[in-house]
Amino acid sequence: MLIAPGDVRSLDGSSRETVSVVVLVLVVVVVMMAVVIANVNAIVTSSFMNCAIFLLIRKFVPFLFVSHPSSAQCSDGFRIISPENMVFSGNYQRWICGSTGEYLLTVNVSFPFEVNLQNPFTNTVVSLPPLASFEDIQRLLQFQAISQHSGTLTLIKNFIKKAVSSTSLLDPDWVVLIIHDTDGGKLAFCRRGDKRWTGVESDHHVDDIAFCSGVFFAMDRVGRIYQCELSPNDPKAIPICNSSPFKYDPCKKYFAESDYGKLWVVLQKLDVSDDYDFTTYFEIYEYNSETREWTMVRSLRGKALFLSPQGRCVAVSAGGTGSGGFIKDNSVYFIDGSLSVFEWESKQTKKLYESRFCNCMFWVTPADVLQK
């Protein structure tokens, strides 16, 4: 029987007590349902947060490209990218020569040696001018035709030493800068739609390049730093400081980007003991674009630095939830034939990835790796 609210006053005492009990039961049921829903929401929210934290952890670990993963043994938890698990457009064979950010630099093994940047995560492909547009490549091909020299393809494969790109390659105004030549040292760049590479005037042999804070930088063999102005009509590399603490230092030098967007120069040095044992150590200098001065970085506390000659060199947060559980803070993960880690405080170096024969390795850093 249904009772309207206005009819309650006409009920006798017994009926009123019954209605009160029913109302009380309904209130209790509603409260219990609210508690259950709140608990479910808490569980779902907790699960979501755990998943989000897991994804965040994964984002902070760069990928390691290894050309022959079966030939090496890894003692750590890096995620591996190799040609074995990549799909290239068409049926063309390609050399993988390096990376810029999340894109791999690939070169077709046959004439005209087409150059692409391919994203191994999305299979997005960006076409660049072919190597055949370089006069040096044309001379190599002429030399091969005359002499039947068997090493020409190897020279072409190693023609591009390094590539860096400006911002996102989805941006219509992107620019790609490369170090090229059979012995390296020359600069060239291209923009979207270019059919040929454009050379950049430079008086010295270039060893490294970087794109940081909206500027292309180059570093020559003795440690001079240049800002690259890549205008279509008059591209050139302009020295930005007359002196630096690492100028004329004969050690290996890298550009790197700090986790807060500053340009670093990293020196890889060797220390020789009285027993003629060689140990590797590093020095880091940070560039101040306003004063054009260099300051030594004394520690990598809370960070890990990733170095490779053919890939982007970056520092990322480490030692906490953003490290994936195995990246150590205050450490340098560097590739020099094999993959090793240098611990800043102890000055100890440990090999993590030992190659049995010549193996191409470099870091691949998706954009979200650098998110804080």
Secondary structure, DSSP 4 states (H G I P E B T S, - for coil): ----GGGGGGS-HHHHHHHHHHHHHHHHHHHHHHHHHHHHHHHHHHHHHHHHHHHHHHHTS-EEEES-GGGEEE-S-PPEE-GGG---STT--EEEEEEETTEEEEEESSTT--EEEE-TTT--EEEE--GGGSHHHHHHHHHHHHH--TTHHHHHHTSEEEEEE-S-TTSTT-EEEEEESTT-BEEEEEETT-SS-EEEB-SS-EEEEEEETTEEEEEETT--EEEEE--SSS-EEEE--S--TTTT--SEEEEEE-TTS-EEEEEEEEEE-TT--EEEEEEEEEEETTTTEEEEE---TTEEEEE-TTS--EEEE-SSGGGTTTPPSSEEEEESSSEEEEETTTTEEEEEEEESS---EEEE--GGGG--
